[in-house]
Amino acid sequence: MAAFSAALLILSAVLTTSIAHNISHILSQNPEFSTFNHYLTLTRLASEIDRHNTITVLAVNNAAMDDLIAKDLSIYTVKNILSLHVLVDYFDAKKLHQITNGTALVSTLFQATGSAPGASGLVNITDLRGGKVGFGANDNGGTLPAVYVKSVKEIQYNISVIQISQIIPSVAAEAPTPAPSKQNLTAIMSKHGCKIFADTLFNSSEAYNIFTDNIDGGLTIFCPADDAFKGFLPKFKNLTAAGQIALLEFHGVPIYQSIANLKSNNGVMNTLATDGAEKYDFTVQNDGDEITLKTKLVTAKITNTILDEQPLAIYTISKVLLPEELFKSEAPSASPAPAPEPTPADAPAPQADKKKKKKAADAPSDDNSDTPAESPGDAADDDADDSGAGRFRGIGVLVLALIFGILMV
């Protein structure tokens, strides 16, 4: 019996470690937090929460969110405020009521991401008289305006979602936060290993203005690393002025694409250079965490995330993207298909052999180009299914082996 109990504990532990939390799904079960849930998604805090293994979310109901929205703050400021409500530690109802020494300063996503000046991103949690628990920002003069209401969801030592009575006020979090601007676009790239591309873009006023004009509506930039673009400069300088602009625009996509979006939306992607019949597109593919951008001439990998702040995302790539429209002479040409050989049953008479072979050579070969190929998305789905099934089988084998070993003892 003891061996069987131990086996069940092992099974529970293995299955528990394979489960990841999803804050959007958790909050969707509670309509009273629908506005809070919406803004976690809009500010992309939801994906940051899901990436953390140990996290506590201080949720507020729709009425409290209405008070915040009424202030007409920018989405960037709202993100700072909500990130103050995400603790990078685990606090369930029990732990909240048993804080050592009755009070604690806890770090938040606002503090952990470096957005908070000084220690203003810490939250004070204090046990109060009458079984209450108070919450206040570290820069709020020691006041604790928000109090614990109830526990919404607890996955022990993974994620805890608790409701508090109101938004935690904070001078630092509520300070105006500007959107990515025209002035800092190239500076951001220059500081993260893309200086040559950034300088080249800045020196092309037409291309630079196209990039900056697209920021507010959403923009994703794939900037080649300095070593890659430095080696490409001689070719770049040999392009016409229009070709240089098109090459630069080919590295920008007129929508915001997070890493998660790039992984889930494999396929052809238009660019800032796309203009009707001039496609100027490339294909996005991923293999696990590796994301590649493919043209007919080159395959580049995303090597680093420089900025991922809606509506602007900037990624470093390993190579310069070469559009076929500018480098047609370098594109590999398709080899002609060999003529089909006649089968023995259809072999011609000896005297007509040369004529028959000539006709066969002149005839067009069978072509399956009209048959639709399996899409990258279908292939990715199949691979994901196989991978998921493999992982499940692997866990099953491990559990059975452990149980068998325990029972044999």
C-alpha positions as CSV (number, residue, x, y, z in Angstrom):
1,M,0.0,0.0,0.0
2,A,2.9,2.4,0.9
3,A,4.5,1.6,-2.5
4,F,1.3,2.4,-4.3
5,S,0.8,5.7,-2.5
6,A,4.4,6.7,-3.3
7,A,3.7,5.8,-7.0
8,L,0.7,8.1,-7.0
9,L,2.7,10.9,-5.5
10,I,5.3,10.6,-8.3
11,L,2.6,10.5,-10.9
12,S,1.0,13.7,-9.5
13,A,4.3,15.4,-9.4
14,V,5.2,14.6,-13.0
15,L,1.9,15.7,-14.3
16,T,1.8,18.9,-12.2
17,T,5.2,20.0,-13.6
18,S,3.9,19.6,-17.1
19,I,1.1,22.1,-16.6
20,A,1.7,25.8,-17.3
21,H,-0.6,28.5,-16.1
22,N,-2.6,30.9,-18.4
23,I,-3.7,34.1,-16.7
24,S,-6.1,35.0,-19.5
25,H,-7.9,31.7,-19.1
26,I,-8.0,31.9,-15.3
27,L,-9.5,35.4,-15.4
28,S,-12.0,34.5,-18.2
29,Q,-13.8,32.2,-15.7
30,N,-14.7,35.3,-13.7
31,P,-16.6,38.0,-15.6
32,E,-16.1,40.6,-12.9
33,F,-12.4,40.8,-14.0
34,S,-13.1,41.0,-17.7
35,T,-11.8,44.6,-18.1
36,F,-8.7,43.8,-16.0
37,N,-8.1,40.7,-18.2
38,H,-8.6,42.8,-21.4
39,Y,-5.9,45.3,-20.4
40,L,-3.4,42.6,-19.4
41,T,-3.7,41.3,-22.9
42,L,-3.6,44.8,-24.5
43,T,-0.5,45.7,-22.6
44,R,1.1,42.3,-23.2
45,L,1.5,41.8,-19.5
46,A,-0.5,38.5,-19.9
47,S,2.3,36.9,-21.8
48,E,4.9,38.1,-19.3
49,I,2.8,36.7,-16.5
50,D,2.6,33.3,-18.3
51,R,6.4,33.2,-18.7
52,H,7.0,33.4,-14.9
53,N,7.0,30.2,-12.9
54,T,6.3,31.9,-9.6
55,I,3.9,34.9,-9.7
56,T,1.0,36.6,-7.9
57,V,-1.5,38.8,-9.7
58,L,-3.4,41.4,-7.7
59,A,-6.6,41.6,-9.7
60,V,-9.3,44.4,-9.5
61,N,-12.9,44.2,-10.6
62,N,-14.5,46.1,-13.5
63,A,-15.6,49.0,-11.3
64,A,-12.0,49.6,-10.1
65,M,-10.7,49.4,-13.7
66,D,-13.4,51.9,-14.8
67,D,-11.9,54.4,-12.3
68,L,-8.4,53.8,-13.9
69,I,-9.7,54.1,-17.5
70,A,-11.5,57.4,-16.6
71,K,-8.1,59.0,-16.0
72,D,-7.5,58.8,-19.8
73,L,-3.9,57.6,-19.4
74,S,-1.7,56.4,-22.3
75,I,-1.5,52.6,-22.8
76,Y,2.1,52.7,-21.7
77,T,1.3,54.3,-18.4
78,V,-1.6,51.8,-17.9
79,K,1.0,49.0,-18.4
80,N,3.2,50.5,-15.7
81,I,0.3,50.7,-13.3
82,L,-0.9,47.2,-13.9
83,S,2.7,45.8,-13.8
84,L,2.8,47.1,-10.2
85,H,0.0,44.7,-9.5
86,V,2.0,41.6,-10.5
87,L,4.2,40.4,-7.7
88,V,7.3,38.3,-8.7
89,D,6.7,36.0,-5.7
90,Y,4.0,33.6,-4.5
91,F,1.4,34.8,-2.0
92,D,-1.7,32.7,-1.5
93,A,-4.4,33.5,1.2
94,K,-2.6,31.6,3.9
95,K,0.8,33.2,3.2
96,L,-0.8,36.7,3.2
97,H,-2.1,36.2,6.7
98,Q,1.2,34.8,8.0
99,I,3.8,37.3,6.9
100,T,6.9,37.2,8.9
101,N,7.1,40.3,11.2
102,G,3.7,41.2,9.8
103,T,4.9,43.2,6.9
104,A,7.0,42.7,3.7
105,L,8.3,44.7,0.7
106,V,7.7,42.7,-2.5
107,S,9.2,43.2,-5.9
108,T,6.8,43.5,-8.9
109,L,7.1,43.4,-12.7
110,F,7.3,47.2,-12.6
111,Q,10.4,46.9,-10.5
112,A,11.9,43.8,-12.2
113,T,11.7,45.2,-15.7
114,G,13.7,48.3,-14.8
115,S,10.8,50.6,-15.6
116,A,10.4,51.9,-12.0
117,P,12.8,54.6,-10.7
118,G,14.7,53.5,-7.6
119,A,12.7,51.2,-5.4
120,S,9.3,52.6,-6.4
121,G,8.3,49.3,-8.0
122,L,8.1,47.6,-4.6
123,V,4.7,46.9,-2.9
124,N,4.2,47.0,0.8
125,I,2.0,44.1,2.1
126,T,1.0,44.4,5.8
127,D,-1.2,42.3,8.0
128,L,-3.8,44.6,9.7
129,R,-6.1,44.4,12.7
130,G,-9.2,42.4,12.2
131,G,-7.7,39.9,9.8
132,K,-7.3,42.4,7.0
133,V,-4.3,42.6,4.7
134,G,-3.3,46.0,3.2
135,F,-1.4,46.8,0.0
136,G,0.4,50.1,-0.9
137,A,3.1,51.3,-3.2
138,N,6.6,51.9,-1.7
139,D,6.5,55.5,-2.9
140,N,3.1,56.2,-1.4
141,G,4.2,57.5,2.0
142,G,3.5,54.2,3.8
143,T,-0.3,54.3,3.2
144,L,-2.1,51.1,2.4
145,P,-5.2,52.1,0.4
146,A,-6.0,48.6,-1.1
147,V,-7.0,45.6,1.0
148,Y,-7.3,41.9,0.3
149,V,-10.8,40.8,-0.8
150,K,-10.6,37.1,-1.8
151,S,-8.6,34.4,-3.5
152,V,-9.5,33.8,-7.1
153,K,-7.1,31.0,-8.1
154,E,-4.2,29.2,-6.4
155,I,-1.8,26.8,-8.1
156,Q,0.6,26.2,-5.2
157,Y,4.0,27.9,-5.6
158,N,3.2,28.6,-9.3
159,I,0.5,31.3,-9.6
160,S,-1.8,32.9,-7.2
161,V,-4.6,35.3,-8.3
162,I,-6.1,37.4,-5.6
163,Q,-8.6,40.2,-5.6
164,I,-7.8,43.5,-4.0
165,S,-10.2,46.4,-3.3
166,Q,-8.8,49.0,-5.7
167,I,-5.9,50.0,-7.9
168,I,-2.8,50.7,-5.9
169,P,-1.9,54.4,-6.4
170,S,1.7,55.2,-7.3
171,V,3.3,58.4,-8.4
172,A,6.0,56.6,-10.3
173,A,3.7,54.2,-12.1
174,E,1.2,56.9,-13.0
175,A,3.9,59.2,-14.5
176,P,3.4,60.0,-18.2
177,T,5.1,57.3,-20.3
178,P,5.9,58.3,-23.9
179,A,5.5,56.0,-26.8
180,P,8.5,54.9,-28.9
181,S,9.4,58.1,-30.8
182,K,11.0,59.0,-34.1
183,Q,14.0,60.4,-32.2
184,N,14.9,57.1,-30.4
185,L,14.2,54.5,-33.1
186,T,17.7,54.3,-34.5
187,A,19.3,54.9,-31.1
188,I,17.6,51.8,-29.8
189,M,19.0,49.7,-32.6
190,S,22.5,51.3,-32.3
191,K,22.8,50.3,-28.7
192,H,22.0,46.7,-29.4
193,G,24.4,45.6,-32.1
194,C,22.6,47.1,-35.2
195,K,24.4,50.4,-35.5
196,I,25.5,50.1,-39.1
197,F,21.9,49.2,-40.3
198,A,20.5,52.0,-38.0
199,D,23.0,54.6,-39.4
200,T,22.2,53.5,-43.0
201,L,18.5,53.8,-42.3
202,F,18.9,57.2,-40.7
203,N,20.9,58.5,-43.7
204,S,18.0,57.5,-46.0
205,S,15.4,60.1,-45.1
206,E,12.7,58.6,-47.3
207,A,13.1,55.1,-45.8
208,Y,13.5,56.5,-42.3
209,N,10.3,58.5,-42.5
210,I,8.4,55.5,-43.7
211,F,9.6,53.5,-40.7
212,T,8.8,56.2,-38.2
213,D,5.4,57.0,-39.8
214,N,4.3,53.4,-39.2
215,I,5.2,53.2,-35.5
216,D,1.8,54.3,-34.1
217,G,-0.1,51.9,-36.3
218,G,2.3,49.0,-35.5
219,L,5.8,48.2,-36.8
220,T,8.2,45.3,-36.6
221,I,11.8,45.8,-37.6
222,F,14.3,43.0,-38.4
223,C,17.7,44.6,-38.2
224,P,20.8,42.7,-39.4
225,A,23.6,42.5,-36.9
226,D,26.6,44.8,-37.5
227,D,28.9,42.0,-38.9
228,A,26.2,40.9,-41.4
229,F,25.4,44.4,-42.6
230,K,29.1,45.5,-42.8
231,G,29.9,42.6,-45.2
232,F,26.8,43.5,-47.3
233,L,27.7,47.3,-47.6
234,P,29.5,47.0,-51.0
235,K,26.5,45.4,-52.6
236,F,24.2,47.9,-50.9
237,K,26.2,50.8,-52.4
238,N,25.9,49.3,-55.8
239,L,22.1,49.4,-55.7
240,T,20.2,52.3,-57.2
241,A,18.8,54.9,-54.9
242,A,15.4,53.3,-55.2
243,G,16.9,49.9,-54.7
244,Q,18.6,51.0,-51.5
245,I,15.3,52.3,-50.1
246,A,13.5,49.1,-51.0
247,L,16.2,47.0,-49.4
248,L,15.8,49.0,-46.1
249,E,12.0,48.8,-46.3
250,F,12.3,45.1,-46.8
251,H,13.4,44.8,-43.2
252,G,10.3,46.4,-41.8
253,V,6.8,44.9,-41.4
254,P,3.8,47.4,-41.1
255,I,2.2,45.6,-38.1
256,Y,3.4,44.8,-34.6
257,Q,4.6,41.2,-34.3
258,S,5.5,39.7,-30.9
259,I,7.7,36.6,-30.7
260,A,4.6,34.6,-29.8
261,N,2.8,35.9,-32.9
262,L,5.8,35.1,-35.1
263,K,5.8,31.5,-33.8
264,S,2.1,31.0,-34.3
265,N,1.7,32.8,-37.6
266,N,4.2,31.0,-39.9
267,G,3.9,31.8,-43.6
268,V,4.4,34.6,-46.1
269,M,4.7,38.1,-44.7
270,N,4.5,41.4,-46.6
271,T,6.9,44.2,-45.8
272,L,7.1,48.0,-46.1
273,A,8.6,47.5,-49.6
274,T,5.5,45.5,-50.8
275,D,3.9,47.4,-53.7
276,G,1.3,45.5,-55.8
277,A,3.0,43.1,-58.1
278,E,6.3,43.9,-56.5
279,K,5.8,41.5,-53.7
280,Y,8.9,42.0,-51.6
281,D,7.8,39.3,-49.1
282,F,9.5,36.6,-47.1
283,T,8.5,33.5,-45.3
284,V,8.5,33.2,-41.5
285,Q,9.1,29.7,-40.1
286,N,9.9,28.4,-36.6
287,D,11.4,25.2,-35.3
288,G,10.7,25.2,-31.6
289,D,12.1,28.5,-30.2
290,E,14.2,29.2,-33.4
291,I,12.5,31.6,-35.8
292,T,13.8,32.0,-39.4
293,L,13.0,34.5,-42.2
294,K,13.4,33.0,-45.6
295,T,13.7,34.5,-49.1
296,K,14.6,32.6,-52.2
297,L,18.2,33.8,-51.7
298,V,18.9,33.7,-48.0
299,T,17.7,32.3,-44.6
300,A,18.2,34.5,-41.5
301,K,17.6,33.7,-37.9
302,I,16.2,35.9,-35.2
303,T,19.1,36.1,-32.7
304,N,17.9,38.7,-30.2
305,T,14.9,40.7,-29.1
306,I,15.9,44.4,-28.8
307,L,12.5,45.8,-28.1
308,D,9.0,44.3,-27.7
309,E,6.8,47.0,-26.6
310,Q,3.5,47.4,-28.5
311,P,3.2,48.9,-31.1
312,L,6.9,48.5,-31.8
313,A,9.0,45.3,-32.0
314,I,12.7,45.2,-33.0
315,Y,14.6,42.0,-33.5
316,T,18.3,41.3,-34.4
317,I,18.7,38.9,-37.3
318,S,21.8,37.0,-38.4
319,K,21.9,38.0,-42.1
320,V,20.7,40.7,-44.5
321,L,17.4,39.8,-46.1
322,L,17.8,39.7,-49.9
323,P,14.6,40.3,-51.9
324,E,14.4,38.4,-55.2
325,E,13.1,41.7,-56.8
326,L,16.5,43.3,-56.4
327,F,18.8,40.2,-56.8
328,K,17.1,38.2,-59.5
329,S,20.5,37.2,-61.0
330,E,21.5,35.5,-57.8
331,A,18.2,33.5,-57.4
332,P,18.7,29.8,-58.1
333,S,17.0,28.8,-61.4
334,A,14.8,25.8,-61.5
335,S,16.3,22.8,-63.3
336,P,14.2,21.4,-66.2
337,A,12.5,18.2,-65.4
338,P,13.9,15.1,-67.3
339,A,11.8,13.7,-70.1
340,P,9.9,10.5,-69.1
341,E,11.4,7.3,-70.3
342,P,9.1,5.0,-72.4
343,T,8.0,1.9,-70.5
344,P,8.7,-1.6,-72.0
345,A,5.0,-2.0,-72.9
346,D,5.0,1.1,-74.9
347,A,8.5,0.5,-76.5
348,P,8.3,1.6,-80.2
349,A,9.4,-0.5,-83.2
350,P,13.1,-0.4,-84.0
351,Q,12.7,1.6,-87.2
352,A,10.7,4.3,-85.5
353,D,12.8,4.5,-82.4
354,K,14.6,7.8,-83.1
355,K,11.4,9.7,-84.0
356,K,9.5,8.5,-81.0
357,K,12.4,9.5,-78.6
358,K,12.5,13.0,-80.3
359,K,8.8,13.5,-79.7
360,A,9.2,12.4,-76.1
361,A,12.0,14.9,-75.5
362,D,10.0,17.7,-77.2
363,A,6.9,17.0,-75.1
364,P,6.5,18.9,-71.8
365,S,7.2,16.9,-68.7
366,D,4.5,16.1,-66.2
367,D,4.1,19.0,-63.8
368,N,2.4,18.9,-60.4
369,S,2.7,22.6,-59.9
370,D,-1.1,23.0,-59.9
371,T,-1.3,20.7,-56.9
372,P,-1.4,22.7,-53.7
373,A,1.6,22.0,-51.4
374,E,1.2,21.4,-47.7
375,S,1.3,24.8,-46.0
376,P,3.9,25.6,-43.4
377,G,1.1,25.9,-40.9
378,D,-0.1,22.4,-41.6
379,A,3.4,21.0,-41.3
380,A,3.9,22.9,-38.0
381,D,0.6,21.5,-36.7
382,D,1.7,18.0,-37.6
383,D,5.0,18.4,-35.9
384,A,3.4,20.0,-32.8
385,D,1.0,17.0,-32.6
386,D,3.8,14.5,-33.0
387,S,6.0,16.4,-30.4
388,G,3.1,16.6,-27.9
389,A,2.3,13.0,-28.3
390,G,6.0,12.1,-27.9
391,R,6.2,14.1,-24.7
392,F,3.1,12.5,-23.3
393,R,4.4,9.0,-24.2
394,G,7.8,9.9,-22.6
395,I,6.1,11.0,-19.4
396,G,4.0,7.8,-19.4
397,V,7.1,5.6,-19.8
398,L,8.9,7.5,-17.0
399,V,5.9,7.2,-14.6
400,L,5.4,3.4,-15.3
401,A,9.2,2.8,-14.8
402,L,9.1,4.6,-11.5
403,I,6.0,2.8,-10.3
404,F,7.4,-0.6,-11.3
405,G,10.7,0.1,-9.6
406,I,8.9,1.1,-6.3
407,L,6.6,-2.0,-6.4
408,M,9.6,-4.3,-6.9
409,V,11.3,-2.9,-3.8
